[in-house]
Amino acid sequence: MDPEKYVAEFIERARVAQAEFETYSQEEVDRAVRAIGKAVFDAAEPLAKLAVEETRMGRYEDKIAKNSGKTKITWDRLKGVKSRGIIARHEDEGIVEVAKPMGVIGCIPPTTNPTMTPAHNAMCALKGGNALLISPHPRAKKTGVETVRIMREALEAMGAPADLIQIIPDPTLEISSLVMSMCDCTIATGGPGMVKAVYSSGKPAFGVGAGNVQTIVDTDADLELSAQQIVRSRTYDNGVLCTCEQCIHVQEDIYGEMVRLFQQEGAFYISEQADVDALRAALFPNGAINKDAVGASPQFIGSLAGLDVPEDAKLLMVKVDAYGADELLCKEKLCPVMCVASYGTWEEGVANAKTNLLHEGAGHSAIVRSHTAEHVDYAGEQLPVSRIGVNMIGSSGLGGAFDNGLNPTATLGCGSWGNNSISENLWWHHLVNIARIAVALPDVQVPSDEEVWGE
């Protein structure tokens, strides 16, 4: 098989389908977007089961919520939005904006999100009049194929071309690279190697940076609610999301109470130096995350470190006294393990979080649990991240939720910090070209030099 010819055949079918789709009205486009989103929403449970069985990562119940929740909020935010033809008129500026499809969008989803990412990318791509070609992770290809089959059937049922959404059934690294270089644009939500490859493809691309969400707890925070939400978030899908809280910075006066509340919520506290060292060695045997630990249970992770973890423990909580390059446990951990550290002043807490982020996770996200506006603003100015959630759950909030204004997404751009092209949540408007009709404004008085430059 000639890999280039193989990929070219998929792209040609996509171009034929996209050319037809480009003639559709806004109402017909929206019908297609709704159809594929609702199809995945309805199949959330069997797709979650298949994903857990195939990838051996995460939690079945959480993947159901992820599949249904993301498609639901994505459609809720997309419906009624003008995305085809003239989408805006700025009369005062004499500008008319016209949205035009990019064409065929490539999608390289991660093994941790084999259903939700393709579904979200497909909804956004079709909203802009595009077609989508998916090259799944080899460890999640069955789930990817089934997800696409369901969406294709939904398109066929409404009379739209099924080839608007296609998937490579047997992906390889070479084929994924060809998808990146042959599509008009690619979204890569995999690991750093894949993201680096997509930005080297010679085509426009959207990638993500490493996550390492820092959480800073202020003295005026609702401590009980914070503990409940942080534990719920950190254990969501066994911690595989890049939006899960990683290191919790707690003011020293409330540290003991916060630890007690975490334990009350099911956290197994590890503070003895020998146990901390054992966990570090098990999680980062060569300085990089142990792949066997990704998406695993706290009991299994404990066994890797020789620790006896109770059956009712929901996560491992480890005390750290160093930050950044001086403590491997402060890196991103795609499993139900979180660090907890104390700080003195708010400025110190922010500085410690910043140190961790600059070592890993710059550009991604942070959570601030505070009701002091000055503290929130200070963290917003100091932390090198693209999004800061205030008194919210990281796992389901930073990627967009009904209770915040962030766009719902599966791809969280990390800006130049993360070597990404965007510093916001990927949305449909990133997947269209926008032409601007500029009309000369009548009776414009050109300001004098003095009016422009002043003294």
C-alpha positions in Angstrom: 0.0 0.0 0.0 1.2 3.5 -0.9 0.4 5.5 2.3 0.3 8.8 0.4 -2.2 7.5 -2.2 -4.2 5.9 0.7 -4.6 9.1 2.5 -5.2 11.0 -0.7 -8.3 8.9 -1.4 -9.8 9.8 1.9 -9.1 13.5 1.3 -10.6 13.4 -2.2 -13.8 11.9 -0.8 -13.9 14.6 1.8 -13.4 17.3 -0.8 -16.3 16.0 -2.8 -18.5 15.9 0.2 -17.4 19.3 1.4 -18.0 20.9 -2.0 -21.6 19.8 -1.7 -21.9 20.8 1.9 -20.6 24.3 1.1 -23.8 24.9 -0.8 -26.0 24.2 2.2 -27.9 27.0 3.9 -27.2 27.9 7.5 -30.3 26.0 8.6 -29.1 22.8 6.8 -25.6 23.1 8.2 -27.0 23.5 11.7 -29.2 20.4 11.2 -26.1 18.4 10.3 -24.2 19.7 13.4 -27.1 18.9 15.7 -27.5 15.4 14.1 -24.0 14.3 14.8 -23.9 15.8 18.3 -27.2 14.2 19.3 -26.1 10.9 17.8 -23.0 10.8 20.1 -25.0 12.1 23.0 -27.5 9.2 22.6 -24.6 6.7 22.3 -22.7 8.1 25.3 -22.9 4.9 27.3 -21.8 2.2 24.8 -19.1 4.5 23.5 -17.8 5.0 27.1 -17.8 1.3 27.7 -15.9 0.6 24.5 -13.3 3.3 25.3 -12.6 1.9 28.7 -12.3 -1.6 27.4 -10.0 -0.7 24.5 -7.8 1.9 26.2 -7.9 0.6 29.7 -7.9 4.2 30.9 -10.3 6.2 32.9 -13.7 5.5 34.5 -16.8 4.3 32.6 -19.2 6.5 34.5 -17.2 9.6 33.9 -16.7 8.9 30.2 -20.5 8.7 29.8 -20.8 12.2 31.4 -17.9 13.4 29.2 -19.5 12.1 26.0 -23.0 13.4 26.8 -22.0 16.7 28.5 -19.6 18.0 25.9 -21.9 17.3 22.9 -24.8 18.9 24.8 -23.0 22.1 25.7 -21.3 22.4 22.3 -24.6 22.3 20.5 -26.2 24.6 23.0 -23.5 27.2 22.3 -23.5 26.6 18.5 -27.2 26.7 17.8 -28.5 30.0 16.4 -24.9 31.3 15.7 -24.4 32.6 12.2 -21.4 30.8 10.7 -22.1 30.7 6.9 -21.9 33.6 4.5 -22.1 37.1 6.0 -21.8 36.6 9.7 -21.4 40.2 10.9 -21.8 43.9 9.8 -19.9 46.6 11.5 -21.7 49.7 10.1 -19.6 52.2 12.0 -16.4 50.8 10.7 -17.7 50.0 7.2 -16.7 46.3 7.6 -18.7 43.2 6.6 -17.4 39.8 7.7 -17.9 36.7 5.5 -17.1 33.2 6.8 -15.6 30.8 4.3 -14.7 27.1 5.0 -11.1 26.0 5.3 -11.9 22.8 3.5 -10.8 19.5 4.9 -9.8 19.5 8.6 -7.5 16.9 10.0 -8.1 15.6 13.6 -5.5 13.8 15.7 -7.3 12.9 19.0 -5.6 11.5 22.1 -6.1 8.0 23.5 -7.6 9.6 26.7 -10.5 11.2 24.8 -11.3 8.9 21.8 -15.0 9.8 21.5 -15.4 13.3 22.9 -12.5 14.9 20.9 -13.6 13.7 17.5 -17.2 14.6 18.2 -16.4 18.1 19.3 -14.0 18.7 16.4 -16.6 17.3 14.0 -19.3 19.7 15.3 -17.0 22.7 15.1 -15.7 21.7 11.7 -19.1 21.2 10.2 -20.4 24.4 11.7 -18.0 26.2 9.5 -18.9 24.2 6.4 -15.8 21.9 6.5 -15.2 18.2 6.3 -13.2 16.2 8.9 -10.6 13.4 8.5 -9.7 11.7 11.8 -6.5 9.7 12.4 -7.0 8.1 15.8 -4.5 6.9 18.4 -3.8 3.2 17.6 -4.8 2.2 21.1 -8.2 3.8 20.6 -9.0 3.1 17.0 -12.0 0.8 17.6 -13.6 3.5 19.7 -12.8 6.1 17.1 -14.2 4.0 14.2 -17.5 3.4 16.1 -17.8 7.0 17.0 -17.4 8.0 13.4 -19.8 5.3 12.2 -22.5 6.7 14.5 -22.0 10.3 13.2 -21.9 9.2 9.6 -25.2 7.3 10.0 -26.7 10.5 11.4 -25.6 12.5 8.4 -26.9 9.9 6.0 -30.3 9.9 7.8 -30.7 13.6 7.1 -29.5 13.3 3.5 -26.1 14.9 4.0 -22.9 13.3 2.6 -21.5 10.8 5.1 -17.9 11.5 3.8 -18.1 14.8 5.6 -16.7 12.8 8.5 -14.1 10.0 7.9 -11.6 8.1 9.9 -8.4 6.1 9.2 -9.3 2.6 10.5 -5.6 1.4 10.9 -3.6 4.5 11.7 0.2 4.6 11.8 2.6 7.5 12.7 3.4 7.9 9.0 -0.3 8.1 8.0 -1.0 10.6 10.8 1.9 12.7 9.5 0.4 12.5 6.0 -3.0 13.6 7.3 -1.4 16.6 8.9 0.5 17.6 5.7 -2.3 16.9 3.2 -5.3 18.4 5.0 -6.0 22.1 4.8 -5.6 22.4 8.6 -5.2 20.0 11.5 -6.2 19.9 15.1 -3.8 17.8 17.2 -4.8 17.0 20.8 -2.3 14.3 21.5 1.1 14.3 23.4 3.9 16.9 22.9 5.5 14.8 20.1 2.3 14.8 18.1 1.7 18.5 18.6 5.3 19.3 17.5 4.8 17.2 14.4 1.6 19.0 13.5 3.3 22.4 13.7 6.0 21.1 11.5 3.6 19.8 8.8 3.7 22.9 6.7 0.0 23.5 7.1 -2.0 25.6 9.5 -2.5 23.7 12.8 -4.0 23.9 16.3 -2.3 22.1 19.1 -2.3 22.0 22.9 0.5 22.4 25.4 1.1 20.3 28.5 -1.4 20.7 31.4 -0.3 21.1 35.0 -3.2 23.0 36.6 -2.2 24.8 39.7 -4.8 25.6 42.4 -4.3 28.3 45.0 -6.7 28.3 48.0 -7.2 31.6 49.8 -8.1 31.9 53.5 -11.5 33.3 52.6 -12.4 30.4 50.3 -15.3 28.0 51.1 -13.0 25.2 52.3 -15.5 22.4 52.5 -16.9 23.1 49.1 -13.3 23.5 47.7 -12.3 20.1 49.1 -15.4 18.5 47.6 -15.0 20.0 44.2 -11.2 19.5 44.0 -11.5 15.8 44.9 -14.4 15.3 42.4 -12.4 17.0 39.7 -9.1 15.3 40.4 -10.7 11.9 40.3 -12.8 12.6 37.2 -12.1 9.9 34.6 -9.2 8.7 36.9 -7.4 12.0 36.4 -6.6 11.7 32.7 -7.9 15.2 31.7 -5.4 18.0 31.3 -7.8 20.2 33.1 -7.7 18.3 36.4 -6.1 20.1 39.4 -2.5 18.9 39.9 -1.0 20.9 42.8 -3.0 22.5 45.6 -1.3 25.5 47.3 -3.0 26.2 50.6 -2.3 29.1 53.0 -0.4 27.7 56.0 -3.0 28.8 58.6 -5.7 26.7 57.0 -3.4 23.9 55.7 -4.3 21.4 58.5 -8.0 22.0 58.1 -7.8 21.6 54.3 -5.9 18.3 54.6 -8.6 17.1 57.0 -11.3 18.0 54.6 -9.5 16.3 51.7 -9.2 13.2 53.8 -12.9 13.4 54.6 -13.6 13.4 50.9 -11.5 10.3 50.3 -8.0 11.5 49.8 -5.2 9.2 51.1 -2.6 11.6 52.6 1.1 10.8 52.0 3.5 12.9 54.0 6.3 10.5 55.4 9.4 11.2 53.4 10.1 7.5 52.6 6.6 7.1 51.2 6.8 10.4 49.2 10.1 9.2 47.7 8.6 5.8 46.8 5.7 7.4 45.1 7.9 9.8 43.2 10.1 6.9 42.0 7.0 4.9 40.9 5.3 7.7 39.0 8.4 9.2 37.4 10.9 6.3 37.0 13.0 8.1 34.4 11.8 11.6 35.0 8.7 11.0 32.8 5.3 9.8 33.8 5.0 6.0 34.1 2.5 5.0 31.4 1.2 2.2 33.5 -0.1 4.8 36.0 -2.0 6.9 33.5 -5.7 6.6 34.1 -5.1 3.9 36.8 -6.8 3.6 40.2 -5.1 5.0 43.3 -4.8 1.5 44.7 -2.9 0.3 41.6 -0.6 3.3 41.7 0.0 2.7 45.4 1.0 -0.9 44.6 3.6 0.4 42.1 5.1 2.4 45.0 4.8 -0.4 47.6 2.2 1.6 49.5 -0.9 0.0 51.1 -3.7 2.2 49.9 -7.2 1.6 51.4 -9.9 0.3 49.0 -12.1 3.3 49.7 -9.4 5.9 48.8 -10.4 8.0 45.9 -7.0 9.6 45.2 -3.5 9.9 46.6 -2.6 13.3 48.1 1.2 13.9 48.6 2.8 16.6 50.6 5.6 18.5 48.8 8.0 21.1 50.0 9.8 22.0 46.7 8.6 23.3 43.4 9.4 23.2 39.7 12.6 21.4 38.6 13.3 20.6 42.3 10.2 18.3 42.6 9.1 15.8 40.0 5.8 15.3 41.8 4.9 18.9 40.8 4.7 17.9 37.1 1.5 16.9 35.3 0.2 13.5 36.6 -2.5 12.0 34.4 -3.9 9.9 37.2 -5.6 10.4 40.6 -2.6 11.8 42.4 -2.3 15.4 43.5 0.3 17.4 45.4 -0.5 19.7 48.4 1.8 22.5 49.6 1.6 25.3 52.1 2.4 29.0 51.6 2.6 32.1 53.7 1.5 35.2 51.8 -0.7 35.2 48.8 2.2 36.5 46.7 4.3 33.5 47.8 1.5 31.1 46.9 1.2 32.6 43.4 5.0 32.5 43.0 5.2 28.8 43.9 2.4 28.0 41.4 4.2 30.0 38.8 7.5 28.1 39.4 5.6 24.8 38.8 4.0 26.2 35.6 7.3 27.5 34.2 8.7 24.0 34.6 5.7 22.3 33.0 2.3 23.5 32.0 2.9 27.2 31.1 0.1 28.6 29.0 -2.5 26.1 30.1 -4.7 26.8 33.1 -4.9 27.6 36.8 -7.7 27.7 39.4 -8.0 30.4 42.1 -10.2 29.7 45.1 -10.7 33.2 46.6 -13.3 35.8 47.2 -10.8 38.7 47.3 -10.8 40.5 44.0 -7.3 41.9 44.4 -6.0 38.4 45.0 -7.8 37.1 41.9 -6.5 39.9 39.8 -2.9 39.5 41.1 -2.9 35.8 40.1 -4.4 36.7 36.7 -1.5 39.2 36.1 1.3 36.9 37.4 0.5 33.4 36.3 1.6 32.4 32.7 -1.6 30.7 31.7 -4.3 31.2 29.1 -7.3 30.6 31.4 -7.9 31.0 35.2 -11.0 29.6 36.7 -12.3 31.2 39.9 -14.0 29.0 42.5 -14.8 26.4 39.9 -14.1 22.8 39.1 -11.1 22.4 36.8 -11.9 19.1 35.0 -15.3 20.1 33.7 -15.0 23.9 33.9 -11.8 24.9 32.1 -12.9 23.3 28.9 -16.1 25.3 29.0 -19.3 24.6 31.0 -22.8 25.9 31.4 -21.7 28.0 34.5 -18.9 29.9 32.8 -18.2 31.8 29.6 -15.4 29.7 28.3 -16.1 28.1 24.9 -16.7 24.4 25.3 -13.8 22.6 23.7 -11.7 19.5 23.5 -8.6 21.5 22.5 -7.3 24.1 25.0 -4.8 26.4 23.3 -1.8 27.4 25.4 -0.5 30.3 23.4 3.2 31.0 22.8 4.0 29.5 26.3 2.9 26.1 25.0 4.1 26.7 21.4 0.5 26.9 20.3 -1.1 29.2 17.7 -4.1 30.2 20.0 -4.3 31.1 23.7 -8.0 30.2 24.1 -10.4 27.3 23.8 -10.6 26.0 20.2 -14.0 26.9 18.7 -15.8 26.9 15.3 -14.5 30.4 14.4 -10.9 29.1 14.4 -11.9 26.7 11.6 -13.1 29.2 9.0 -11.4 31.9 7.0 -13.0 35.3 7.4 -13.0 37.7 4.5 -13.6 41.4 5.3 -15.4 43.7 2.9 -14.2 47.2 3.6 -16.3 50.1 2.4 -14.8 53.6 2.3 -16.4 55.7 5.0 -18.1 59.0 3.8 -17.2 62.4 5.1 -14.2 61.2 7.2 -12.1 64.1 8.5 -8.5 63.1 8.7 -7.2 64.3 12.1 -4.3 66.7 12.3 -0.8 65.6 13.3 -1.3 67.4 16.6 -4.6 65.6 17.3 -3.0 62.2 16.7 0.4 62.7 18.3 -0.3 65.3 20.9 2.5 67.3 22.4 
